[in-house]
Amino acid sequence: MLEAEKAVQEAQRLAQLDALDRVMAMAEFDTDGVLRQANERYLALLGYSREQALGLPHQAFCTDGQAEREEYQRFWAGLLAGGSHSGLVERRRRDGSSCWLEASYTPVFDAQGRVQQVLKVASDVSERLQHEREQQEHLRRLSLVADASDAAVVISDAESRIVYVNTGFSRMFGWTPPEVLGREPIALLAPQLPQTFAEDYRAGLRAGRAVGREEIVSGREGQRYWAKVISNPVAGPDGAWQYTVTLLTDITRAKMHEALQHRVLEAMARERPLVEVMELICREVERIAPDLIASILEVDEQGLLHPLAAPGLPMEYSSKLEGLAIGPQVGSCGTAAWRRESVMVGDMDHDPLWADYRALFQPQGLKACWSTPFFNGEGRVIGTFAFYSRRKHSDLNSPFHQQLVDACTHLCSLALERELARKRIRQLAFYDGLTGLPNRSLLHARADQAIASAARNEEQLAVLFLDLDRFKQVNDSLGHPAGDALLREVAKRLQHELRASDIAGRLSGDEFVVVLPQCDAEHATNTVERLQALLAAPMSIADTRLSISASVGIAMFPGDGREMETLLQRADMAMYQAKSAERGSFRFFSAEMNRMAQERLALETALREALAQGSLCLHYQPQIELATGRLYGVEALARWTHAALGPIPPTRFIPLAEECGLIAELGRWALREACRQLAAWRAQGLNVPAVSVNLSPTAFHNLELPNIIASALERHALQASDLTLEITESVLLDTNPSTMKTIAEVQAQGVRLSMDDFGTGYSSLSYLRRLPVSELKLDRIFVADLEGDEMARALSNAILGIGKSLQLTVVAEGVENEQQNRLLREQGYPVAQGYLFSKPLPPQDLEPWLRQHLG
Ligand SMILES: Nc1nc2c(ncn2[C@@H]2O[C@@H]3COP(=O)(O)O[C@H]4[C@@H](O)[C@H](n5cnc6c(=O)[nH]c(N)nc65)O[C@@H]4COP(=O)(O)O[C@H]3[C@H]2O)c(=O)[nH]1
């Protein structure tokens, strides 16, 4: 290395030492601890001149008693043994004051490795320490205040790290101070809040403002509170933001009061419907506790559950609970209502209380449920309030939840009791206490509505006035309680028979009124007849079998009046006429209607007699195989000749038989008679291949029909294939559950089914898949138009196509002329019937025809 370079390096070293010399205090002690060297800074730090300091023992710089301590002895012994020491030391200045040094003591060795001297390098940290002490003191004083507070207090530093929590905090949230020191308060207590919230919060504090809000916070075990949170920034001595003191006060109760009670009571005050109020409660609860689903059920006097609200659960869940009876093992709610106390189920999958309802709650992912019953003023359980959770839970009944439940059950019982009271008031005001039917005022109100609607839609409406015959006698002979029981039974029977849109009411005593909307005179007659028959059925009152009759007056809207008052008055007058003519009868107010009704009644009686006396008969119309001209079968058609009125067409007496309940009997008669006739012809050597009998849908209600058919066939030694039953598409409208079953059984017997009037009813043909028919009858309206109407030809062709593709025989009805016959033949129709071949004829008249054609 060049001399010049060395000189430069030396100069640099000296410059560094010089710099060190200026910033650090440095001193050299010999092995006896005597100060041998010290720089200016050292001397200045301790307040000595060089002359005063050099030669002083190290102990001279120690504070009182320091040098005598064992610790000090160890310190020097360590240095002399060759160890170094660094750390914070307190030293005494010449004027007796103390100072704090960040110092390092390093032994310097001679060539033999012995400690020759101790080098000390130090800097003065008194000021910093003083500052820190002041801060500690500041914090201590803050915490003294905080500890005295009942509320939870959190002190965090400027980095938002917790530096202190008071005992109130531990009490409320369950954490001990060491568990939370260094954590961020917002992330710890309200982890649900977004990061941006914490940033905004801090921005407020940084600006020197107190920040406050109401928030849901949770503790160590997940317990939740609604807390009022107020944070105050506290500045240090330098004026900068140093701490944040946050005060958290539990306002759960007040908040629930505000959030729940306030809104719910307001809704109730505004007369919102019960279900809406209950849904509001549930939704508020779910807002307060977002991981819960609330549900409210009503428990009626019979102990049956009725869902009122559970907006967080699918409809089908609630609807499946409808009508469920409470009991010792009916989920959480049914059991809570049964036990009259809260039921907490933390694991619905395994709890025996839910064993029977797994299929119900599992698809919803529900895991825990806590249900609490609520009561009315008399102590009856009127409902349950429940929380569901999609997590297994053992603490759904924490104090927070308990407070929620307390608030909710209170509100629920208030709302429900109010509703029940209102219902009772309505019931008393508008319903007859004895029968439960609408009283005069409600009857009038509803009737007015029905009349207004009838007027709008230009429909008719009937008002029936019913008065029980000899009611007074029942009352007098059996006593009033028996009379009451009779009236109740009458009301029950009336309600049973009426449509949902009909209105029944009790005016007074034994007077009942029925309003039938959308009803013409014929429908009114039918209804009255049914009601009279129903009331006449024997009833058991006070251990006595009674049969009661009612006289009925009928007034029609709009013919007899346009207002309820008028209609009622006229129906009443008509009732008096009925009663004075014959008890148990009915009368219309209008003479014309009376005449028609009486005629109909007379016709009905005559038909009943004709059936009973066997004065109905069957005519037969041949059905021809078009390709060969051979007989395919005959259709039996009922005929009735009234002694005075002459022949009555089936289009009149068949519907009458339907209405007055004679149709089933008529069907049975036709079946037996047709079988008898077929067998008679065969016995005469007339080989008629088969007979078709028309049966109305009502005939299939009778589950005995297959047996009736079997016995008719057997009696005349016929095969099932000798018989065809003609049914109409209206059988599809029949809602009686037996109908389809009976049809299937009849078909299984081997009896053929034919679809009559095909093409005039449903536009959907899909029913052909459901009905096991083997024959279609093309309605005669298509045949009538065949010649002139291309569309009719296309339709008859299409119907034939349908029949062929389903392998059904298609029979064309109403063939009246050659041209129609030719067209049908050309289209490929296999069978036809109509006046062209023969009118329906009585058996004796058909026989020559048969002889001629069968030959
Ligand atoms: N214009 C015209 N008409 C023809 C011709 N060929 C036959 N007809 C008539 O067409 C009707 C065919 O019977 P439906 O469609 O079953 O219609 C029947 C059937 O639905 C019903 N009916 C008749 N007898 C009975 C029965 O014993 N029981 C049931 N439930 N209904 C029956 O009464 C309806 C009417 O019977 P009917 O008056 O006997 O009328 C019969 C028959 O006389 C023709 O070439 N031209």
The ligand as a Tripos MOL2 file, in Angstrom:
@<TRIPOS>MOLECULE
LIG
   46    52     1     0     0
SMALL
NO_CHARGES

@<TRIPOS>ATOM
      1 N1       -131.2110  -36.3040  -35.7110 N.pl3     1 LIG1
      2 C1       -130.9210  -37.5920  -35.6780 C.ar      1 LIG1
      3 N2       -130.8800  -38.2160  -34.4750 N.ar      1 LIG1
      4 C2       -130.5800  -39.5190  -34.4740 C.ar      1 LIG1
      5 C3       -130.3130  -40.2400  -35.6520 C.ar      1 LIG1
      6 N3       -130.0450  -41.5130  -35.2900 N.ar      1 LIG1
      7 C4       -130.1380  -41.5800  -33.9420 C.ar      1 LIG1
      8 N4       -130.4770  -40.3900  -33.4410 N.ar      1 LIG1
      9 C5       -130.6320  -39.9490  -32.0200 C.3       1 LIG1
     10 O1       -129.3530  -39.6810  -31.4890 O.3       1 LIG1
     11 C6       -129.3210  -40.0050  -30.1310 C.3       1 LIG1
     12 C7       -128.1860  -40.9310  -29.8960 C.3       1 LIG1
     13 O2       -128.0080  -41.1520  -28.5920 O.3       1 LIG1
     14 P1       -126.9350  -40.4750  -27.7020 P.3       1 LIG1
     15 O3       -126.0090  -39.6680  -28.5150 O.co2     1 LIG1
     16 O4       -126.3780  -41.5370  -26.8390 O.co2     1 LIG1
     17 O5       -127.7930  -39.4260  -26.8270 O.3       1 LIG1
     18 C8       -128.7490  -39.8900  -25.9340 C.3       1 LIG1
     19 C9       -128.2260  -40.2440  -24.6070 C.3       1 LIG1
     20 O6       -127.1830  -39.3870  -24.2620 O.3       1 LIG1
     21 C10      -129.3840  -39.9870  -23.6990 C.3       1 LIG1
     22 N5       -130.0090  -41.2870  -23.3620 N.ar      1 LIG1
     23 C11      -130.9520  -41.9900  -24.0630 C.ar      1 LIG1
     24 N6       -131.2110  -43.1240  -23.3780 N.ar      1 LIG1
     25 C12      -130.4470  -43.1340  -22.2790 C.ar      1 LIG1
     26 C13      -130.2890  -44.0540  -21.1880 C.ar      1 LIG1
     27 O7       -130.8880  -45.1170  -21.1060 O.2       1 LIG1
     28 N7       -129.3820  -43.6840  -20.2160 N.ar      1 LIG1
     29 C14      -128.6820  -42.5420  -20.2880 C.ar      1 LIG1
     30 N8       -127.8290  -42.2770  -19.2990 N.pl3     1 LIG1
     31 N9       -128.7950  -41.6900  -21.2810 N.ar      1 LIG1
     32 C15      -129.6790  -41.9840  -22.2850 C.ar      1 LIG1
     33 O8       -130.2810  -39.1630  -24.3180 O.3       1 LIG1
     34 C16      -129.7250  -38.7640  -25.5840 C.3       1 LIG1
     35 C17      -130.7810  -38.5620  -26.6140 C.3       1 LIG1
     36 O9       -131.4040  -39.7290  -26.9160 O.3       1 LIG1
     37 P2       -132.4180  -39.8170  -28.0920 P.3       1 LIG1
     38 O10      -133.3410  -38.6440  -28.0510 O.co2     1 LIG1
     39 O11      -132.9790  -41.1790  -28.0680 O.co2     1 LIG1
     40 O12      -131.4950  -39.6050  -29.3340 O.3       1 LIG1
     41 C18      -130.6600  -40.6280  -29.8130 C.3       1 LIG1
     42 C19      -131.1570  -41.0590  -31.1650 C.3       1 LIG1
     43 O13      -132.5790  -41.1570  -31.2680 O.3       1 LIG1
     44 C20      -130.3680  -39.5520  -36.8950 C.ar      1 LIG1
     45 O14      -130.1430  -40.1070  -37.9720 O.2       1 LIG1
     46 N10      -130.6760  -38.2420  -36.8660 N.ar      1 LIG1
@<TRIPOS>BOND
     1     1     2 1
     2     2     3 ar
     3     2    46 ar
     4     3     4 ar
     5     4     5 ar
     6     4     8 ar
     7     5     6 ar
     8     5    44 ar
     9     6     7 ar
    10     7     8 ar
    11     8     9 1
    12     9    10 1
    13     9    42 1
    14    10    11 1
    15    11    12 1
    16    11    41 1
    17    12    13 1
    18    13    14 1
    19    14    15 2
    20    14    16 1
    21    14    17 1
    22    17    18 1
    23    18    19 1
    24    18    34 1
    25    19    20 1
    26    19    21 1
    27    21    22 1
    28    21    33 1
    29    22    23 ar
    30    22    32 ar
    31    23    24 ar
    32    24    25 ar
    33    25    26 ar
    34    25    32 ar
    35    26    27 2
    36    26    28 ar
    37    28    29 ar
    38    29    30 1
    39    29    31 ar
    40    31    32 ar
    41    33    34 1
    42    34    35 1
    43    35    36 1
    44    36    37 1
    45    37    38 2
    46    37    39 1
    47    37    40 1
    48    40    41 1
    49    41    42 1
    50    42    43 1
    51    44    45 2
    52    44    46 ar
@<TRIPOS>SUBSTRUCTURE
     1 LIG1         1 GROUP 0 **** ****
